[in-house]
């Protein structure tokens, strides 16, 4: 029993994911995120026909429990972390609404604020480079920015001038912060960030959340964070409270760095070169391989992964 999460083929939609819940009578849901980590995730029910014939699966979550109880669906995954959630069907402002929530999002702080749509540091449209390995990246849809994806040597979001990285921001959830801090990975990441003219680490949660972890003691968490900040004073660690506010803070910080660098030639000289972007390697689509296989009598499913054996035979047959 699996919860399937696929990319929404409608690129213009503000809900970039599709959820397929393994329960009869439950519609396909468009969703804003792949799990309710920091906020309840807004969902919108759509017809089953919206599920693509060849979906681009983002995540398969194996479930131990998936049961409907009244106006809610209880979901329990087999994994040890981020395993409990609930999809709630409700009414608000006179219309049906669906929210995907977890125990954590039901009790967290909800600041009554929204990102400003004004220009940052006087820049009409800020160009932000997003690390190609960032799985659930900010899209800055509420900010005056445009994004491009490329591998970054450090950080998740950066701004570039004359081919050099001016500033970079590393994004962390509270759980990821604790994990990378206790394993030592964050120390190396901050050492890389410290080599840039400007850099920061932004946390999508509150400081108090880090001190209430079940896996790391409050003393170890507080001491570890303090030691990192003293070791790398040029890389501030900012607790932005929510994902939305962390996205806004990242946008404003990078814009301010771009404005500052224009008047500091010494800092520009010490900036890191952005690695050359490698051309994307493209190949045949799954539909092309399926059509080839069926023409030759091979049995292939309409959906899901295509076996390595079929792919190897296709490659051997089509290689000139």
N, C-alpha and C positions, 0 to 999 in steps of 0.2 A: 504494500500500500504506500503510494508516494504522492506527495504534493509537488506538482510540476510548476515551475516558474519559467516563463519564456519572455523574450523581448516582444514588445508590442510593435507589429510591423507599421502601425500608423505613427510615423515620425513626428507628426504635428500634434500628437496628443500630449497632454500634461501628465498623463499616467503611463509611464514607459514600460510597465510590465503587465503580463497576463498570468493569472493564477488559475490552475485547474485542480479543483478539490475532488478527491475520490469519493464523492457521495452522490447518489442518484437525486435528481431534481434540483441540484445546486448549480446556478449559472456560472459561466466563465466570469471572472472578475478582472477588471482593469485595476492596477494598483500603483501607488506612488513609490513604493519601495519593496524590497524582497523579504523584509522581516521587520516587525515593530521594535526596533532597537532603542531609539530615543524618543519617539513620538508614536501615537496611534497612527496607523497608515490608512489614509482614505482610499476606499475602493468603489468601483462603479460596476454594477452587473450589466453584462452584455449577452447577446445571443451566442449559442454554441458555435455558430458559423464563423464567429470572429477568431476562433482558434485556428491558426494557419495550418495548411496541409503539411508543411515542412518547418515546424517551429524551431527557432534558435533558442535552445534550452539554456537558461542561465544557471539554474540550480535544480537538483532533484533532492527533496527532503523526505527521507524514509520516516513513516509515521507509525507510532505504536497505538495511538488513539486518534480517531477522527469520527466524532459523534455529534449529531444535532440534538440540542437540548433547548426546546422552546425557540426563542428568537436568536439563539447563538449556536455556533459550532465550536466545540472544544477540540483543539489540536494539540497533540503531544508527540514530539519527534523522538526518535530513538537516540539521538546524540545527547551528550552530557550537558552541553551549554546551549543557551537560547533554544530551549526545547518545549516551552509551554506558551501557548497563545490562544486567542479566542477571536473568532470573527462574529461581529455583532450586527444584526439587521435591526435598524431603528428608524425613527422618524424625527426630522428636525426641520423647523421652518415650513411645516406643511408638506414635506416631500420625503420619500424613502431614501435612506442613507445607509451605507455599510462601512464599518470601521474594523480594522484588524489591530488588536491590542495584545499586550503582554502584561504580566503582573507588574513589571517595572514601569511601564508607561502609564499605568492607571494611577500611580501614586507620585509620580515625579512632578517637579515644579513646572508650571506652564506660564511663563512670563507674558504679560499682555503687551506685546510689541510686535512690530512687523518691519521688515527691511525697508529702508528708504530707496526710492527709485531715482534719487538725484545723482548727479555726476560725482565721481570720487576724485578728489584733488584736482578738479577742473578738467579731467580727461573725458572727452565725449564718449569714447568706446574703448575700453581697456582690453587688450589682447592677452589672454592667459593661456599658457601652455600647461596642459594636464598630462601627468605621467601616464604612459600607455599601459602600465600595469595596475593602475588604480581601478578597482573593481566597481565600486559604487560611487562614482565621481560626482562632484557638484557640477550642475550644468549652468549655474548663474543665470537662470531664466528671469529672475526678479531684479537683476542688476544690469547696468549698462556695460556689458562685456560680451566678447565672443571668445570661443575656445578652440584650440587645436590640440590634437593628441600626439605626443612624442615621448620617447624614453628620456627620463630625467636622471642625472647622476645622483641626485639626492632631493628629497622632498616630493610632494605630490602635486603642487601647483606652483608655477613660477612665471615671472615676467622677464622678457629678454630685450636687450638693446644692443644693436650692432653685433648680433650673433653671440652675445655673452649673457649669462644668467645674472640678473641684477639682484633678484630676491626670490626666495622659495619658502613655501609653507608646508610643513608635514602635518597631516590630519590624523587624529586618533580618537577613537571612542574610549570611554573610561576603561573598559575591559582590555582593549588593545594596549592602552597605555601601561596598565599594570603588567600585562604579559611581557611586553617588550622591555619594560624596565627591569623586571626580575630576571629575565633571561640574558640581559646585557646587550640586546640588539639596539635598544634606544640610545645607549651610550655611543655606539659607533655611528648611528644615524645623526646624532647631534654633533659629533666631531666633523662629519662631512658638511653639515649645515653651517657650522662655525667658519668654514673656509670661504663662504660667500660674503659679499658686501653686507647683505641684510637677510635674515632668516628667522623663522619662528616655528613653534609647535602649537597647534590649536586643538583643544579638547572639546568634544561635543557633549560636555556634561559639567557638573559642578564639582568643586574640590571635595565637598562632603561625601559625594558618591564614592570617590576613590578611597575614602577612609572607612567605608562600611562594607568592603568586599568580604565575601565568605572565604576567599582563597588566600588573601594576603592580609596580614595584621595591619591595623591602622598605624602602628609605630613604624613598621618596615616601609609602608607606602609613603608616609610623610617624610621619613628620613631619606629614602631613595630619591624622591623628587627634589628635596632640598639639596642633596649632594650633587645631583645633575645640574641644577640651576647655578650652583656655586662653581662647578667645574667649567660650565659653558655659559658665562654671564651674557654673552652677546646673542644668545638664542633664547628669547623669552618663551616661557610655557604659559599659555593663556587658556583659562577655563571660560568657554563662551556659553555654557549652560545648555544649549540645544544645537541640533544640527543646522537649523535655519540660521541661527545667530552666528554659528561658526563659519558658515558660508559667507555671510555678510561681512564678518570681521576679516576673513581672508581677502575678499574683494577690496576692502578699504585699505588694508595693509599693503597689498601689492601695488595699488594705485599710488599710495603715498611714497613707496620706494621708487617707483618710476619717476615721479616728480623730483625727488631728492637727487637721484643719480645724475640728472641732467645738468646739475650745477656742481658736481663733485668729480673732477677728472681723475683724481688719485684713486678713488674707489672704483671707478670704471676700469682703470688699468689692472686692478687686482681681481676683476670678475672672471668667472669660469666660462670657458667656451661651451656652447651647447653642442652636444654630439651630433654628428651628421645623421640626418634621417635616412634610414635604409629604405629602398623601394619595397613596397608590399609584395609578398609572394601570393599569387592568386592561383586557383585551381578550378577544376570543374565543379559545378554545383551538385548536390545530392540528387536532384531530379534528373540531371543528365546521366549520372552513373546508374540510377534505377532504370531509366529507359534503356540504356545499353545492356544491362543485365537481363531484363525481361525479353529483349529481342533475341538473346542467346539462350533462353530457357532457364535462367537462374531465378530462384524464388527470393524475392526481397520484400520486406514489409513497407507499407505506405508511409510509416513514420519511424522516427528513431534513428539510431546509429546504423551505418552500413558496415558489414564485417570487413576485417582487414583482408581476408581472402578475396572478396569481390573487388575491393579497391586495388589490390595487387594485380589481379587479372585484367582489370580495366586499364591500369597503367601500362601493363605489358602489351596489351592489344592496341593501344592508341599511341604508343611511343614510335616515332618515326626513326 
